[in-house]
Structures are given as C-alpha cells and as structure tokens.
Amino acid sequence: MKASTKKSKLALLSCIIPLGIVGTIAFSFAKSAVAAPSPQGMQGDYIGTGISSGVTSGGHGSDNGQVGGDIQGRVAITHTPLSVRGSFLFDDKTTATIPTITYDIPIAKNTNLYTGAGYSFIGRQGDDTPLGNRNSVVIDTGVETAINKNIVAFGDGKLGLDAYKNSDADAVSFQLGVGYKF
C-alpha cells in the first residue's frame, strides 16, 4: 500500500512540477513586462466543450484514471484580473462539478494564462471521474486563447487534493476544448 502511495505521489509530482514551472515562467514574463506595454489578453466570457483525461488513480486496483467529457465556461469579473469558471466533467458513471475563481494573466494578444482554486462536487461519491471519486479542493491552472472573434481554445490541468475515498492520493486531470465567446 505504501509503495503504491509513493508511486502515485511521484506521478502526481511529475505532472504538477511542469505546470508550476510554466506558471512561474509566465508570471516572471508578465512581471518583467510591466515596464513594457502590457499585452491585451483575452477579454470576454465563453462556454465550451472538450475532453477530460484523469491521469492518476487512488492507489487501489478499482480506482482508475478516467477519460470523459468536459463542459467549461468563464465569466470575467469586470475591471479585475479575476474570473469565475465552471467545469463539468463527466463520464459513463458520474460527474464532477467544479466551480473555481482564477487569476488571469495576459501573456499575448487574446491569450491568458490562469491559475486559481475551487472545489469539486462528485455526483456519486465513490464512482470514478477524471478528477477522483470524492469531493475535494481543486487547484486549477491553464491557458486560453481567442482564435477569432467568437471561437476560443482552452486547456488546463486540475489537481484534486485528497480526491479518492479510502486513500490519501491526489487526482490530476487535463482538459482540452473549444468554446463560443460572447
């Protein structure tokens, strides 16, 4: 049991460390660009759909990483760098509803890096989703870009803390999709 917990934590770290490095580099880039004209990041709200893939398990043979769908949206909070986001991850067993608050960092024209936190509400506790099988605190980081006036592409990684029943394992999932900007 301890060996599988160590392996899942190692897998988790191997997923989270690159996300942290990307966030740190983007934050450093954004901070150093203060003297230069700030890039105009993506503005507006959107709703989209895509895929979600869980890459961890709870350390038990029956807790497997899941692949499913994702419905995701963003509502920007006017005159602030904050957004309210919602993700609805689903597969053939159950759902995970994840409201989050994020801090948006403009990194290029029509492109934002975002990071934030929220909470995952599992539809049926104990059934696997791409983000674990029980309610948990979630840390979220991702990128979004407006492809044209109304089309957005987004991708993010979510870390569910202590997201498996009968295990202290964390869950990691990645989402990728497109949306309609309004």
FENKAKA-V408778 format. One record per backbone hydrogen bond with DSSP energy under -1.0 kcal/mol. NH is the residue of the N-H (numbers start at 0). CO is the residue of the C=O. E is the energy in kcal/mol with one decimal. If there is no record, write none. Layout:
BEGIN
{{NH CO E} {NH CO E}}
END
This chain:
BEGIN
{{4 0 -2.0} {5 1 -2.4} {6 2 -2.3} {7 3 -2.4} {8 4 -2.2} {9 5 -2.2} {10 6 -2.5} {11 7 -2.4} {12 8 -2.7} {13 9 -2.3} {14 10 -1.0} {15 11 -2.7} {16 12 -2.7} {19 15 -2.6} {20 16 -2.5} {21 17 -2.5} {22 18 -2.4} {23 19 -2.6} {24 20 -2.7} {25 21 -2.7} {26 22 -2.7} {27 23 -2.7} {28 24 -2.7} {29 25 -2.7} {30 26 -2.7} {31 27 -2.6} {32 28 -1.3} {33 30 -1.3} {40 38 -1.0} {45 73 -1.7} {46 179 -1.6} {47 71 -3.2} {48 177 -2.4} {49 69 -2.3} {50 175 -2.4} {51 67 -2.7} {52 173 -2.5} {53 65 -3.9} {54 171 -2.8} {62 59 -1.0} {67 51 -3.0} {68 89 -2.4} {69 49 -1.8} {70 87 -1.6} {71 47 -2.2} {72 85 -2.4} {73 45 -2.5} {74 83 -2.6} {76 81 -2.7} {79 76 -1.4} {82 101 -2.0} {83 74 -2.8} {84 99 -2.7} {85 72 -1.9} {86 97 -1.6} {87 70 -2.4} {88 95 -2.7} {89 68 -2.1} {90 93 -1.8} {95 88 -2.6} {96 120 -2.5} {97 86 -3.2} {99 84 -2.7} {100 116 -2.3} {101 82 -2.6} {102 114 -3.2} {103 80 -3.9} {104 112 -3.8} {106 110 -2.1} {107 110 -1.3} {109 39 -2.5} {110 107 -2.1} {111 143 -2.5} {112 104 -2.8} {113 141 -2.8} {114 102 -1.6} {115 139 -2.7} {116 100 -1.7} {117 137 -2.5} {118 98 -1.6} {119 135 -3.4} {120 96 -2.7} {122 94 -3.0} {125 132 -3.5} {126 123 -2.2} {128 131 -1.7} {131 128 -1.2} {132 162 -2.3} {133 162 -1.2} {135 119 -1.4} {137 117 -2.2} {138 158 -2.4} {139 115 -2.6} {140 156 -2.1} {141 113 -2.7} {142 154 -2.7} {143 111 -2.4} {144 152 -2.4} {145 109 -2.5} {146 150 -2.4} {147 150 -1.3} {151 178 -2.2} {152 144 -2.7} {153 176 -2.6} {154 142 -2.2} {155 174 -1.9} {156 140 -2.9} {157 172 -2.9} {158 138 -2.8} {159 170 -2.9} {160 136 -2.8} {166 163 -1.1} {170 159 -2.7} {172 157 -2.2} {173 52 -2.3} {174 155 -2.7} {175 50 -1.9} {176 153 -2.6} {177 48 -2.1} {178 151 -2.8} {179 46 -3.0} {180 149 -2.9} {181 44 -2.7}}
END
